[in-house]
Amino acid sequence: MDWGPEIDVRMLGEARADGLAHALLDVREPGEVEICAIAGSLFIPMQQIPERLAELSHDHPLVIMCHHGSRSDSVAQFLRGNGFSNVHNLAGGIDAWAAVMEPGMSRY
């Protein structure tokens, strides 16, 4: 799959349905994750990313998400600057995922 620096929720949904190897990194705060989350996500709050780089894989695409996509875009840029080449921001974040892919998911 040809992903650019940003992907939309439908593309991520297709990748997940097809079993494409990837990691989904949720950089929201714990209180946000309690409201809603995508199954199988790795949760590392944005402020902890620099000290937890070793937990992130370089082996497959790494999709970064937050609430709407701003924080995750910042994290994606930080990761690219620190040796990660296969990093993709989820456009619209979990809010777009809930609206398009899981309409029954709680939103905030």
Rosetta constraint file for C-alpha pairs under 8 A:
AtomPair CA 1 CA 15 HARMONIC 7.95 0.50
AtomPair CA 3 CA 7 HARMONIC 6.40 0.50
AtomPair CA 3 CA 88 HARMONIC 7.32 0.50
AtomPair CA 4 CA 88 HARMONIC 6.75 0.50
AtomPair CA 5 CA 87 HARMONIC 6.68 0.50
AtomPair CA 5 CA 88 HARMONIC 4.72 0.50
AtomPair CA 5 CA 89 HARMONIC 6.19 0.50
AtomPair CA 6 CA 88 HARMONIC 5.03 0.50
AtomPair CA 6 CA 89 HARMONIC 4.51 0.50
AtomPair CA 6 CA 90 HARMONIC 5.86 0.50
AtomPair CA 6 CA 91 HARMONIC 6.10 0.50
AtomPair CA 7 CA 11 HARMONIC 6.41 0.50
AtomPair CA 7 CA 12 HARMONIC 7.04 0.50
AtomPair CA 7 CA 88 HARMONIC 6.44 0.50
AtomPair CA 7 CA 89 HARMONIC 6.22 0.50
AtomPair CA 7 CA 90 HARMONIC 5.26 0.50
AtomPair CA 7 CA 91 HARMONIC 5.83 0.50
AtomPair CA 8 CA 12 HARMONIC 6.52 0.50
AtomPair CA 8 CA 90 HARMONIC 5.81 0.50
AtomPair CA 8 CA 91 HARMONIC 5.09 0.50
AtomPair CA 8 CA 92 HARMONIC 7.44 0.50
AtomPair CA 9 CA 13 HARMONIC 6.01 0.50
AtomPair CA 9 CA 90 HARMONIC 6.72 0.50
AtomPair CA 9 CA 91 HARMONIC 6.97 0.50
AtomPair CA 9 CA 92 HARMONIC 7.79 0.50
AtomPair CA 9 CA 93 HARMONIC 7.98 0.50
AtomPair CA 9 CA 96 HARMONIC 6.79 0.50
AtomPair CA 9 CA 97 HARMONIC 5.57 0.50
AtomPair CA 9 CA 100 HARMONIC 7.41 0.50
AtomPair CA 9 CA 101 HARMONIC 7.18 0.50
AtomPair CA 10 CA 14 HARMONIC 6.17 0.50
AtomPair CA 10 CA 100 HARMONIC 7.73 0.50
AtomPair CA 10 CA 101 HARMONIC 7.22 0.50
AtomPair CA 11 CA 15 HARMONIC 6.25 0.50
AtomPair CA 12 CA 16 HARMONIC 6.16 0.50
AtomPair CA 13 CA 17 HARMONIC 6.08 0.50
AtomPair CA 13 CA 101 HARMONIC 7.26 0.50
AtomPair CA 14 CA 18 HARMONIC 6.00 0.50
AtomPair CA 15 CA 19 HARMONIC 6.17 0.50
AtomPair CA 15 CA 20 HARMONIC 5.13 0.50
AtomPair CA 16 CA 20 HARMONIC 6.02 0.50
AtomPair CA 21 CA 60 HARMONIC 6.11 0.50
AtomPair CA 21 CA 61 HARMONIC 7.28 0.50
AtomPair CA 22 CA 60 HARMONIC 5.12 0.50
AtomPair CA 22 CA 61 HARMONIC 4.79 0.50
AtomPair CA 22 CA 62 HARMONIC 5.87 0.50
AtomPair CA 22 CA 63 HARMONIC 7.31 0.50
AtomPair CA 23 CA 41 HARMONIC 7.18 0.50
AtomPair CA 23 CA 42 HARMONIC 7.56 0.50
AtomPair CA 23 CA 57 HARMONIC 7.89 0.50
AtomPair CA 23 CA 60 HARMONIC 6.96 0.50
AtomPair CA 23 CA 61 HARMONIC 6.33 0.50
AtomPair CA 23 CA 62 HARMONIC 4.86 0.50
AtomPair CA 23 CA 63 HARMONIC 6.10 0.50
AtomPair CA 24 CA 40 HARMONIC 7.34 0.50
AtomPair CA 24 CA 41 HARMONIC 4.96 0.50
AtomPair CA 24 CA 42 HARMONIC 6.16 0.50
AtomPair CA 24 CA 62 HARMONIC 5.98 0.50
AtomPair CA 24 CA 63 HARMONIC 4.80 0.50
AtomPair CA 24 CA 64 HARMONIC 6.00 0.50
AtomPair CA 24 CA 65 HARMONIC 7.35 0.50
AtomPair CA 25 CA 41 HARMONIC 5.74 0.50
AtomPair CA 25 CA 42 HARMONIC 4.88 0.50
AtomPair CA 25 CA 43 HARMONIC 6.04 0.50
AtomPair CA 25 CA 44 HARMONIC 7.10 0.50
AtomPair CA 25 CA 62 HARMONIC 6.95 0.50
AtomPair CA 25 CA 63 HARMONIC 6.00 0.50
AtomPair CA 25 CA 64 HARMONIC 4.77 0.50
AtomPair CA 25 CA 65 HARMONIC 6.15 0.50
AtomPair CA 26 CA 41 HARMONIC 6.25 0.50
AtomPair CA 26 CA 42 HARMONIC 5.95 0.50
AtomPair CA 26 CA 43 HARMONIC 4.86 0.50
AtomPair CA 26 CA 44 HARMONIC 6.29 0.50
AtomPair CA 26 CA 45 HARMONIC 7.32 0.50
AtomPair CA 26 CA 64 HARMONIC 6.04 0.50
AtomPair CA 26 CA 65 HARMONIC 4.95 0.50
AtomPair CA 26 CA 66 HARMONIC 5.81 0.50
AtomPair CA 26 CA 72 HARMONIC 7.95 0.50
AtomPair CA 27 CA 43 HARMONIC 6.10 0.50
AtomPair CA 27 CA 44 HARMONIC 5.19 0.50
AtomPair CA 27 CA 45 HARMONIC 4.39 0.50
AtomPair CA 27 CA 46 HARMONIC 4.74 0.50
AtomPair CA 27 CA 64 HARMONIC 7.17 0.50
AtomPair CA 27 CA 65 HARMONIC 6.24 0.50
AtomPair CA 27 CA 66 HARMONIC 5.51 0.50
AtomPair CA 27 CA 71 HARMONIC 7.44 0.50
AtomPair CA 27 CA 72 HARMONIC 6.55 0.50
AtomPair CA 28 CA 32 HARMONIC 6.19 0.50
AtomPair CA 28 CA 33 HARMONIC 6.58 0.50
AtomPair CA 28 CA 43 HARMONIC 7.46 0.50
AtomPair CA 28 CA 44 HARMONIC 7.34 0.50
AtomPair CA 28 CA 45 HARMONIC 5.22 0.50
AtomPair CA 28 CA 46 HARMONIC 6.51 0.50
AtomPair CA 28 CA 65 HARMONIC 7.78 0.50
AtomPair CA 28 CA 66 HARMONIC 5.21 0.50
AtomPair CA 28 CA 67 HARMONIC 6.91 0.50
AtomPair CA 29 CA 33 HARMONIC 6.44 0.50
AtomPair CA 29 CA 45 HARMONIC 5.28 0.50
AtomPair CA 29 CA 46 HARMONIC 7.66 0.50
AtomPair CA 30 CA 34 HARMONIC 6.28 0.50
AtomPair CA 30 CA 45 HARMONIC 7.42 0.50
AtomPair CA 31 CA 35 HARMONIC 6.88 0.50
AtomPair CA 32 CA 36 HARMONIC 6.86 0.50
AtomPair CA 33 CA 37 HARMONIC 5.53 0.50
AtomPair CA 35 CA 106 HARMONIC 6.39 0.50
AtomPair CA 35 CA 107 HARMONIC 7.15 0.50
AtomPair CA 35 CA 108 HARMONIC 7.59 0.50
AtomPair CA 36 CA 105 HARMONIC 6.66 0.50
AtomPair CA 36 CA 106 HARMONIC 5.73 0.50
AtomPair CA 36 CA 107 HARMONIC 6.83 0.50
AtomPair CA 37 CA 41 HARMONIC 7.54 0.50
AtomPair CA 37 CA 94 HARMONIC 7.45 0.50
AtomPair CA 38 CA 94 HARMONIC 7.82 0.50
AtomPair CA 44 CA 48 HARMONIC 6.34 0.50
AtomPair CA 44 CA 49 HARMONIC 6.48 0.50
AtomPair CA 44 CA 52 HARMONIC 7.98 0.50
AtomPair CA 45 CA 49 HARMONIC 6.82 0.50
AtomPair CA 46 CA 71 HARMONIC 7.29 0.50
AtomPair CA 46 CA 72 HARMONIC 7.90 0.50
AtomPair CA 46 CA 75 HARMONIC 6.93 0.50
AtomPair CA 48 CA 52 HARMONIC 6.27 0.50
AtomPair CA 49 CA 53 HARMONIC 6.04 0.50
AtomPair CA 49 CA 75 HARMONIC 7.77 0.50
AtomPair CA 52 CA 56 HARMONIC 7.60 0.50
AtomPair CA 57 CA 62 HARMONIC 7.69 0.50
AtomPair CA 58 CA 62 HARMONIC 7.82 0.50
AtomPair CA 58 CA 84 HARMONIC 6.43 0.50
AtomPair CA 58 CA 85 HARMONIC 7.78 0.50
AtomPair CA 58 CA 86 HARMONIC 7.30 0.50
AtomPair CA 60 CA 86 HARMONIC 7.01 0.50
AtomPair CA 61 CA 86 HARMONIC 5.01 0.50
AtomPair CA 61 CA 87 HARMONIC 6.00 0.50
AtomPair CA 61 CA 88 HARMONIC 7.33 0.50
AtomPair CA 62 CA 86 HARMONIC 6.15 0.50
AtomPair CA 62 CA 87 HARMONIC 4.81 0.50
AtomPair CA 62 CA 88 HARMONIC 6.14 0.50
AtomPair CA 63 CA 87 HARMONIC 5.98 0.50
AtomPair CA 63 CA 88 HARMONIC 4.76 0.50
AtomPair CA 63 CA 89 HARMONIC 5.76 0.50
AtomPair CA 63 CA 90 HARMONIC 6.35 0.50
AtomPair CA 64 CA 72 HARMONIC 5.37 0.50
AtomPair CA 64 CA 73 HARMONIC 7.49 0.50
AtomPair CA 64 CA 75 HARMONIC 7.43 0.50
AtomPair CA 64 CA 76 HARMONIC 6.54 0.50
AtomPair CA 64 CA 87 HARMONIC 7.31 0.50
AtomPair CA 64 CA 88 HARMONIC 6.12 0.50
AtomPair CA 64 CA 89 HARMONIC 4.96 0.50
AtomPair CA 64 CA 90 HARMONIC 5.94 0.50
AtomPair CA 65 CA 69 HARMONIC 6.21 0.50
AtomPair CA 65 CA 71 HARMONIC 7.81 0.50
AtomPair CA 65 CA 72 HARMONIC 5.02 0.50
AtomPair CA 65 CA 89 HARMONIC 6.29 0.50
AtomPair CA 65 CA 90 HARMONIC 5.28 0.50
AtomPair CA 65 CA 91 HARMONIC 7.97 0.50
AtomPair CA 65 CA 93 HARMONIC 5.18 0.50
AtomPair CA 65 CA 94 HARMONIC 6.76 0.50
AtomPair CA 66 CA 70 HARMONIC 7.34 0.50
AtomPair CA 66 CA 71 HARMONIC 6.12 0.50
AtomPair CA 66 CA 72 HARMONIC 5.37 0.50
AtomPair CA 66 CA 90 HARMONIC 7.99 0.50
AtomPair CA 66 CA 93 HARMONIC 5.10 0.50
AtomPair CA 66 CA 94 HARMONIC 6.22 0.50
AtomPair CA 67 CA 71 HARMONIC 7.99 0.50
AtomPair CA 67 CA 92 HARMONIC 7.31 0.50
AtomPair CA 67 CA 93 HARMONIC 4.88 0.50
AtomPair CA 67 CA 94 HARMONIC 5.18 0.50
AtomPair CA 67 CA 95 HARMONIC 5.77 0.50
AtomPair CA 68 CA 91 HARMONIC 7.20 0.50
AtomPair CA 68 CA 92 HARMONIC 4.43 0.50
AtomPair CA 68 CA 93 HARMONIC 4.22 0.50
AtomPair CA 68 CA 94 HARMONIC 6.52 0.50
AtomPair CA 68 CA 95 HARMONIC 5.97 0.50
AtomPair CA 68 CA 96 HARMONIC 7.26 0.50
AtomPair CA 69 CA 73 HARMONIC 5.96 0.50
AtomPair CA 69 CA 89 HARMONIC 6.95 0.50
AtomPair CA 69 CA 90 HARMONIC 6.27 0.50
AtomPair CA 69 CA 91 HARMONIC 5.52 0.50
AtomPair CA 69 CA 92 HARMONIC 5.08 0.50
AtomPair CA 69 CA 93 HARMONIC 4.74 0.50
AtomPair CA 70 CA 74 HARMONIC 6.47 0.50
AtomPair CA 71 CA 75 HARMONIC 6.31 0.50
AtomPair CA 72 CA 76 HARMONIC 6.00 0.50
AtomPair CA 72 CA 89 HARMONIC 6.02 0.50
AtomPair CA 72 CA 90 HARMONIC 7.46 0.50
AtomPair CA 72 CA 93 HARMONIC 7.96 0.50
AtomPair CA 73 CA 77 HARMONIC 6.24 0.50
AtomPair CA 73 CA 89 HARMONIC 5.47 0.50
AtomPair CA 74 CA 78 HARMONIC 6.23 0.50
AtomPair CA 75 CA 79 HARMONIC 6.09 0.50
AtomPair CA 76 CA 80 HARMONIC 6.18 0.50
AtomPair CA 76 CA 87 HARMONIC 6.06 0.50
AtomPair CA 76 CA 88 HARMONIC 6.58 0.50
AtomPair CA 76 CA 89 HARMONIC 6.24 0.50
AtomPair CA 77 CA 81 HARMONIC 6.27 0.50
AtomPair CA 78 CA 82 HARMONIC 6.38 0.50
AtomPair CA 79 CA 83 HARMONIC 6.55 0.50
AtomPair CA 79 CA 84 HARMONIC 5.38 0.50
AtomPair CA 79 CA 87 HARMONIC 7.41 0.50
AtomPair CA 80 CA 84 HARMONIC 4.73 0.50
AtomPair CA 80 CA 85 HARMONIC 5.70 0.50
AtomPair CA 80 CA 87 HARMONIC 6.91 0.50
AtomPair CA 91 CA 96 HARMONIC 7.59 0.50
AtomPair CA 92 CA 96 HARMONIC 4.83 0.50
AtomPair CA 92 CA 97 HARMONIC 7.46 0.50
AtomPair CA 93 CA 97 HARMONIC 6.48 0.50
AtomPair CA 94 CA 98 HARMONIC 5.99 0.50
AtomPair CA 95 CA 99 HARMONIC 6.24 0.50
AtomPair CA 95 CA 107 HARMONIC 6.58 0.50
AtomPair CA 95 CA 108 HARMONIC 7.82 0.50
AtomPair CA 96 CA 100 HARMONIC 5.99 0.50
AtomPair CA 96 CA 101 HARMONIC 7.85 0.50
AtomPair CA 97 CA 101 HARMONIC 5.16 0.50
AtomPair CA 97 CA 102 HARMONIC 6.41 0.50
AtomPair CA 98 CA 102 HARMONIC 4.62 0.50
AtomPair CA 98 CA 103 HARMONIC 5.24 0.50
AtomPair CA 98 CA 104 HARMONIC 7.21 0.50
AtomPair CA 98 CA 105 HARMONIC 5.48 0.50
AtomPair CA 98 CA 106 HARMONIC 7.42 0.50
AtomPair CA 98 CA 107 HARMONIC 6.98 0.50
AtomPair CA 99 CA 103 HARMONIC 5.12 0.50
